[in-house]
Amino acid sequence: MGKSHNKKRNVGIIYELLLRNISSSLIKNDKKSAQKALDIIENRFGKSTELYKEFRLFNALAKSTVSDTSVAAAILTEAKQAARRCDAKVLSYEKSRLIRDINYNLKDEKFYHRRVPEYKTYATIQTLLNEWRLKDMSDLSKTIQFESKVAEWLINTGKDTASFDVENIKNPNVDSLVVKIMSEKINEKYGKKLGNLQQHVLKEYVFSLAEDRDDRIRDVLSDIKNKSILDLENLKSSTDNKVILEKIDRVKKKVFSETLEEINDESISRFLVLINLREEISEAL
């Protein structure tokens, strides 16, 4: 992308980093810190601001999925017109105030160093918005190149389309933010999207952290453990293959040894894998 991209003035990246700051605070049960980041979002992304207008435009390009290139081209045309209606001077001023609030109020040394999975795409979208606003002064070859990349992204059906709008981020107890971040962490580790039961486990785990009680998540994990053992027994009774029987016994011992005394990120990860195992057994029976 040429020179280093200025992530501090990228509305999409900054918003994602604010969400990660909130999620990190909630996982630590630090609601005071989470509220500070929430206040920044509410104060700086008000509906009347240019920052909010750019964020909505950015979010549409980052999260939408369309059926073909003609639809993508039409969206880019509309987005270009919307970008050019923005007051660039006011937007720049509002971004400076946002950066100042983050630096002075959050005091989070890791803030700008947290990973944003779609960083390159977000950088492309922001650069394209900036180029569109330059009109006749823009770099035509760069604009064409980035429009092509964003069009390809719009057609990409495999991207994460989960969208967290400003209007939905009001309560520091909102669990969807934490679930989103934890889901990404698990997805990166195991290379697949989480199923419904796995999402449910994550939500219960988040509730247990926020409320400082683990009875609900303990019951959920205990049920998964018991049903997994039962599934393994059923699989064992359905085959006489010695190699498979030996593997089943080894897996069953590991499941039996899974303790629920300490529930943390690592144990939750193991149970998410166990859910995958149950699904595979179900397909085999």
C-alpha positions as CSV (number, residue, x, y, z in Angstrom):
1,M,0.0,0.0,0.0
2,G,3.0,2.3,-0.3
3,K,3.7,4.4,2.7
4,S,2.5,3.3,6.1
5,H,-1.2,3.7,6.7
6,N,-2.2,6.1,9.4
7,K,-4.5,3.8,11.5
8,K,-5.2,6.6,14.0
9,R,-7.2,8.4,11.3
10,N,-8.9,5.3,10.0
11,V,-12.5,5.5,11.3
12,G,-13.1,1.7,10.8
13,I,-9.9,0.6,12.6
14,I,-10.3,3.1,15.4
15,Y,-13.8,2.0,16.0
16,E,-12.7,-1.7,16.1
17,L,-9.9,-0.8,18.5
18,L,-12.4,0.9,20.8
19,L,-14.6,-2.2,20.8
20,R,-11.6,-4.3,21.6
21,N,-10.7,-2.0,24.5
22,I,-14.3,-2.3,25.8
23,S,-14.2,-6.1,25.4
24,S,-10.8,-6.4,27.2
25,S,-12.1,-4.3,30.1
26,L,-15.3,-6.3,30.4
27,I,-13.4,-9.6,30.4
28,K,-11.4,-8.1,33.4
29,N,-14.7,-7.0,34.9
30,D,-13.4,-3.4,34.7
31,K,-16.7,-1.7,33.9
32,K,-15.2,1.8,34.8
33,S,-12.7,1.5,31.9
34,A,-15.3,0.1,29.6
35,Q,-17.5,3.0,30.3
36,K,-14.8,5.5,29.4
37,A,-14.5,3.9,25.9
38,L,-18.3,3.8,25.6
39,D,-18.4,7.5,26.5
40,I,-15.9,8.3,23.7
41,I,-18.0,6.5,21.2
42,E,-21.2,8.2,22.3
43,N,-19.6,11.7,22.4
44,R,-17.6,11.5,19.2
45,F,-19.8,9.4,17.0
46,G,-23.0,11.5,17.4
47,K,-25.5,11.3,14.5
48,S,-24.8,15.0,13.6
49,T,-21.1,14.5,13.2
50,E,-19.1,14.0,10.1
51,L,-17.3,11.2,11.9
52,Y,-20.5,9.3,12.3
53,K,-21.4,9.9,8.6
54,E,-18.0,8.5,7.5
55,F,-18.3,5.6,9.9
56,R,-21.7,4.6,8.5
57,L,-20.3,4.8,4.9
58,F,-17.2,2.9,5.9
59,N,-19.2,0.2,7.7
60,A,-21.4,-0.3,4.7
61,L,-18.4,-1.0,2.5
62,A,-16.7,-3.2,5.1
63,K,-19.7,-5.3,6.2
64,S,-22.0,-5.5,3.1
65,T,-22.0,-8.5,0.8
66,V,-23.5,-8.3,-2.7
67,S,-24.3,-10.8,-5.5
68,D,-22.3,-9.6,-8.5
69,T,-19.9,-7.0,-9.8
70,S,-22.7,-4.8,-11.3
71,V,-24.2,-4.3,-7.8
72,A,-20.8,-3.7,-6.3
73,A,-20.1,-1.0,-9.0
74,A,-23.4,0.7,-8.2
75,I,-22.6,0.7,-4.5
76,L,-19.2,2.2,-5.1
77,T,-20.8,5.0,-7.2
78,E,-23.2,5.9,-4.5
79,A,-20.5,5.6,-1.8
80,K,-18.2,8.0,-3.8
81,Q,-21.0,10.6,-4.0
82,A,-21.6,10.3,-0.3
83,A,-17.9,10.6,0.5
84,R,-17.7,13.8,-1.5
85,R,-20.6,15.3,0.4
86,C,-18.6,15.1,3.6
87,D,-17.0,18.2,5.0
88,A,-13.4,17.1,5.0
89,K,-12.1,19.9,7.3
90,V,-14.7,19.2,9.9
91,L,-14.1,15.5,9.7
92,S,-10.3,16.0,10.1
93,Y,-11.0,18.2,13.2
94,E,-13.3,15.6,14.7
95,K,-10.8,12.8,14.2
96,S,-8.2,14.8,16.0
97,R,-10.5,15.3,18.9
98,L,-11.3,11.5,18.9
99,I,-7.5,10.7,19.0
100,R,-7.0,13.2,21.8
101,D,-9.8,11.6,23.9
102,I,-8.4,8.1,23.4
103,N,-4.9,9.2,24.4
104,Y,-5.9,11.2,27.4
105,N,-8.9,9.3,28.8
106,L,-8.1,5.6,28.1
107,K,-4.4,5.6,28.9
108,D,-4.2,2.2,27.3
109,E,-0.7,1.4,26.2
110,K,-1.9,-1.6,24.0
111,F,-4.7,0.4,22.3
112,Y,-3.1,1.0,19.0
113,H,-1.2,-2.4,19.0
114,R,-4.3,-4.7,19.1
115,R,-4.7,-6.8,16.0
116,V,-7.6,-5.9,13.6
117,P,-8.1,-9.0,11.4
118,E,-9.2,-7.1,8.4
119,Y,-6.6,-4.4,8.7
120,K,-5.5,-4.4,5.0
121,T,-9.1,-4.2,3.8
122,Y,-9.9,-1.4,6.3
123,A,-6.8,0.5,5.2
124,T,-7.9,0.2,1.5
125,I,-11.4,1.4,2.2
126,Q,-10.2,4.4,4.2
127,T,-7.7,5.3,1.6
128,L,-10.3,5.1,-1.1
129,L,-12.6,7.4,0.8
130,N,-9.8,9.9,1.1
131,E,-9.0,9.7,-2.6
132,W,-12.6,10.2,-3.6
133,R,-12.7,13.4,-1.6
134,L,-9.8,14.8,-3.5
135,K,-11.8,14.7,-6.7
136,D,-9.7,16.0,-9.7
137,M,-6.6,16.0,-7.4
138,S,-6.8,12.3,-6.7
139,D,-4.4,9.7,-7.9
140,L,-6.5,8.1,-10.7
141,S,-4.4,4.8,-10.9
142,K,-4.5,4.4,-7.1
143,T,-8.3,5.1,-7.1
144,I,-9.0,2.5,-9.8
145,Q,-6.8,-0.1,-8.0
146,F,-8.6,0.4,-4.7
147,E,-12.0,0.5,-6.2
148,S,-11.3,-2.9,-7.7
149,K,-10.2,-4.3,-4.4
150,V,-13.2,-3.0,-2.5
151,A,-15.5,-4.3,-5.2
152,E,-13.9,-7.8,-4.8
153,W,-14.4,-7.4,-1.0
154,L,-18.1,-6.6,-1.4
155,I,-18.6,-9.8,-3.4
156,N,-16.6,-11.9,-0.9
157,T,-19.2,-14.2,0.9
158,G,-16.7,-15.6,3.4
159,K,-16.1,-12.4,5.3
160,D,-17.4,-11.7,8.8
161,T,-20.5,-9.5,8.3
162,A,-21.2,-8.9,12.0
163,S,-21.8,-5.2,12.4
164,F,-21.7,-3.2,15.6
165,D,-23.4,0.1,15.0
166,V,-22.9,3.1,17.3
167,E,-26.5,3.1,18.3
168,N,-26.2,-0.5,19.6
169,I,-23.1,0.2,21.8
170,K,-24.8,1.8,24.8
171,N,-24.4,-0.5,27.8
172,P,-21.0,-1.6,29.3
173,N,-22.6,-5.0,30.1
174,V,-23.3,-5.8,26.4
175,D,-21.9,-9.2,25.9
176,S,-22.0,-9.3,22.1
177,L,-18.7,-7.3,22.0
178,V,-16.9,-9.8,24.2
179,V,-18.3,-12.8,22.3
180,K,-17.2,-11.3,19.0
181,I,-13.6,-10.8,20.2
182,M,-13.5,-14.3,21.8
183,S,-15.0,-15.9,18.8
184,E,-12.3,-14.3,16.6
185,K,-9.6,-15.6,19.0
186,I,-11.0,-19.2,18.7
187,N,-11.5,-18.9,15.0
188,E,-7.9,-17.9,14.5
189,K,-6.8,-20.8,16.6
190,Y,-8.9,-23.5,15.0
191,G,-9.5,-22.0,11.6
192,K,-13.3,-22.4,11.5
193,K,-16.5,-20.5,12.4
194,L,-18.2,-21.3,15.6
195,G,-21.5,-23.2,15.6
196,N,-24.6,-22.3,17.6
197,L,-23.7,-24.5,20.7
198,Q,-20.2,-23.1,20.7
199,Q,-21.5,-19.5,20.6
200,H,-23.8,-20.4,23.5
201,V,-20.9,-21.7,25.5
202,L,-19.0,-18.4,24.9
203,K,-22.0,-16.3,25.9
204,E,-22.4,-18.2,29.1
205,Y,-18.7,-17.9,29.8
206,V,-18.9,-14.1,29.3
207,F,-21.9,-13.9,31.6
208,S,-19.9,-15.9,34.3
209,L,-17.0,-13.4,34.0
210,A,-19.3,-10.3,34.1
211,E,-21.3,-11.6,37.1
212,D,-18.4,-13.2,38.9
213,R,-20.3,-16.5,39.2
214,D,-19.7,-19.8,37.3
215,D,-22.6,-22.0,38.2
216,R,-24.4,-21.5,34.8
217,I,-21.3,-22.2,32.6
218,R,-20.3,-25.1,34.9
219,D,-23.7,-26.7,34.3
220,V,-23.4,-26.2,30.5
221,L,-19.9,-27.7,30.4
222,S,-20.8,-30.6,32.6
223,D,-23.7,-31.5,30.3
224,I,-21.3,-31.3,27.3
225,K,-18.9,-33.6,29.0
226,N,-21.5,-36.2,30.0
227,K,-23.1,-36.2,26.6
228,S,-19.6,-36.6,24.9
229,I,-18.9,-39.6,27.0
230,L,-22.2,-41.1,26.1
231,D,-21.6,-40.4,22.4
232,L,-18.2,-42.1,22.6
233,E,-19.8,-45.2,24.3
234,N,-22.4,-45.3,21.4
235,L,-19.6,-45.1,18.9
236,K,-17.7,-47.8,20.6
237,S,-20.7,-50.2,20.5
238,S,-21.2,-49.6,16.8
239,T,-17.7,-50.8,15.7
240,D,-15.4,-53.7,16.1
241,N,-12.4,-52.0,14.5
242,K,-9.5,-52.4,17.0
243,V,-7.7,-49.3,15.9
244,I,-10.9,-47.2,16.3
245,L,-11.7,-48.8,19.6
246,E,-8.3,-48.0,20.9
247,K,-8.6,-44.3,19.9
248,I,-12.1,-44.1,21.4
249,D,-10.7,-45.3,24.8
250,R,-7.9,-42.8,24.7
251,V,-10.3,-39.9,23.9
252,K,-12.7,-41.1,26.6
253,K,-10.0,-41.0,29.2
254,K,-9.2,-37.4,28.2
255,V,-12.8,-36.4,28.4
256,F,-13.1,-38.1,31.8
257,S,-10.1,-36.2,33.1
258,E,-11.4,-32.8,32.0
259,T,-11.9,-30.9,35.2
260,L,-14.5,-28.2,35.9
261,E,-12.7,-26.9,39.0
262,E,-11.1,-24.0,37.1
263,I,-12.9,-22.5,34.1
264,N,-10.7,-20.2,32.0
265,D,-10.0,-19.4,28.3
266,E,-8.0,-22.6,27.8
267,S,-10.6,-24.9,29.3
268,I,-13.4,-23.2,27.2
269,S,-11.2,-23.7,24.1
270,R,-11.0,-27.5,24.9
271,F,-14.8,-27.7,25.3
272,L,-15.3,-26.0,22.0
273,V,-13.1,-28.7,20.4
274,L,-15.2,-31.3,22.3
275,I,-18.3,-29.9,20.7
276,N,-16.7,-30.4,17.3
277,L,-15.9,-34.0,18.3
278,R,-19.5,-34.6,19.2
279,E,-20.7,-33.3,15.8
280,E,-18.2,-35.6,14.0
281,I,-19.4,-38.6,16.1
282,S,-23.0,-37.8,15.3
283,E,-22.2,-37.9,11.6
284,A,-20.4,-41.2,12.0
285,L,-23.2,-42.9,13.8
